[in-house]
């Protein structure tokens, strides 16, 4: 989702809605596991298995990068590959899980790390610096590599305008608040 936000293939509002929905869905799934499996206290929690945090970072970055490049190649690009696109994405996920899954759990999506971490309170020390950062960087790197090949979407650059407008509104609100407190209209 962050990758398609970078290249403008997803609007800011839709992208944020996807991020919230993905994270909430993962938290709901972890909560359901907790309810259905007595004594489950860390199902879906991610931590490096037999490798260092730096190696886990590398694995997650590369797996996410390859998944994002695959998604751009078969789904975001025009013309897309229709019914074969999901198969290619599924095979990329399978390849990532089979190669790096035993070392990192192959989270590949920050929502898959955040959901269980919120429910079970696990992995916070490694979740943010290792998994989430690696996955965000891998996704953004994949979108940047795909950018020259597949172009930008309709929403490219509009996120900047939205952020700029929000910052201008915040500055105006701060000025008005200052004027109310000090009675100084020249601020």
C-alpha positions, -999 to 999 in steps of 0.1 A, spaced: 0 0 0 28 24 9 45 15 -24 14 24 -44 11 56 -24 46 66 -34 39 62 -71 4 77 -70 -14 45 -79 -35 48 -47 -50 80 -33 -39 91 1 -74 86 16 -78 51 1 -42 42 11 -47 52 47 -80 33 48 -62 2 34 -35 5 60 -60 8 89 -81 -21 75 -51 -43 71 -38 -37 106 -73 -40 121 -78 -73 102 -45 -87 114 -53 -77 150 -88 -93 147 -72 -125 133 -48 -126 162 -76 -119 187 -96 -147 171 -67 -171 175 -64 -161 212 -101 -168 217 -102 -201 198 -69 -216 210 -66 -217 248 -32 -207 261 -22 -190 228 -1 -160 238 21 -153 208 5 -168 176 16 -146 147 44 -129 166 75 -124 146 111 -127 157 143 -137 139 149 -175 141 186 -184 143 198 -152 126 207 -117 137 184 -87 136 204 -73 107 200 -105 87 163 -106 94 161 -70 82 178 -80 50 155 -110 45 124 -89 51 136 -61 29 144 -84 -1 112 -105 2 91 -74 4 110 -58 -25 105 -88 -47 68 -90 -38 62 -53 -46 81 -56 -80 59 -86 -88 27 -68 -79 37 -38 -101 47 -61 -130 14 -81 -131 -12 -59 -115 -3 -22 -115 12 -20 -149 -9 -15 -180 -18 -38 -196 -21 -60 -166 -21 -98 -167 -57 -103 -158 -64 -136 -141 -27 -146 -141 -17 -117 -119 -29 -132 -87 -11 -164 -95 22 -146 -100 17 -127 -67 8 -159 -49 39 -176 -63 61 -147 -52 46 -150 -17 52 -187 -18 88 -183 -29 94 -157 -1 78 -180 25 98 -210 14 131 -192 13 130 -167 42 101 -179 62 121 -203 84 144 -174 94 119 -145 98 84 -159 95 81 -140 62 58 -113 75 64 -92 44 36 -67 54 39 -44 84 2 -50 92 11 -87 98 36 -76 124 15 -49 141 -17 -69 144 -3 -97 166 20 -72 184 -10 -51 194 -30 -81 206 -3 -102 223 21 -74 231 50 -93 215 79 -83 195 79 -45 200 117 -43 203 122 -61 170 89 -53 153 96 -17 145 133 -15 138 137 -49 120 104 -59 104 84 -28 98 113 -6 87 126 -33 64 92 -39 49 85 -2 43 120 3 28 116 -28 7 82 -17 -6 93 18 -14 125 5 -31 103 -19 -52 80 10 -62 110 33 -71 125 5 -92 91 -1 -109 85 37 -114 105 40 -147 90 8 -160 53 13 -152 50 51 -146 30 69 -120 -6 68 -111 -33 95 -112 -26 105 -76 11 111 -80 22 142 -63 -12 149 -48 -1 135 -14 23 164 -13 -5 188 -18 -26 172 9 3 173 34 11 209 24 -25 220 28 -27 203 63 6 220 73 -8 254 61 -40 248 81 -20 239 112 1 271 109 -30 292 105 -46 275 136 -14 282 156 -14 318 145 -50 322 155 -44 306 188 -14 328 195 -34 359 186 -62 348 210 -37 343 238 -16 374 233 -41 397 217 -14 404 191 -28 405 155 6 410 139 18 375 146 
